[in-house]
């Protein structure tokens, strides 16, 4: 019984962490990317995580400090993780 409760607790914490990570990614995407891009166009793109990382890394270079490498990583994960 104790193991089962522990498993449920850990699973719940993992899900909450994933949700907040996706929410943070969405917020960063909306705050940072709309300045140069149509959000709708970007949201219609379907790319793998590796492809989104390549795209967001390029944006770090073009954005002249407006997007950090850490923010680009979070945005890439958000965009790749949408279903």
FENQUI-V5414 format. One record per residue. N is the residue number from 0. D_FIRST is the distance of its C-alpha to the first C-alpha in Angstrom with 2 decimals. Layout:
BEGIN
n=[N,N]
d_first=[D_FIRST,D_FIRST]
END
This chain:
BEGIN
n=[0,1,2,3,4,5,6,7,8,9,10,11,12,13,14,15,16,17,18,19,20,21,22,23,24,25,26,27,28,29,30,31,32,33,34,35,36,37,38,39,40,41,42,43,44,45,46,47,48,49,50,51,52,53,54,55,56,57,58,59,60,61,62,63,64,65,66,67,68,69,70,71,72,73,74,75,76,77,78,79,80,81,82]
d_first=[0.00,3.82,5.49,5.18,6.35,8.69,9.94,10.73,12.45,14.40,15.42,16.62,18.59,20.12,21.26,22.72,24.53,25.95,27.15,28.88,30.41,31.83,33.12,34.78,36.31,37.64,39.13,40.78,42.09,43.59,45.07,46.47,47.43,49.26,52.13,53.34,51.57,50.94,47.20,47.40,49.01,46.37,43.53,45.19,45.21,42.63,42.22,39.73,38.23,40.92,43.61,42.45,42.30,45.88,46.95,45.41,46.72,50.16,49.73,49.05,52.44,54.24,52.77,54.52,51.61,50.28,47.10,45.43,43.88,40.42,41.01,42.28,39.10,36.95,39.38,39.36,35.57,35.71,38.52,37.01,33.57,35.01,34.58]
END
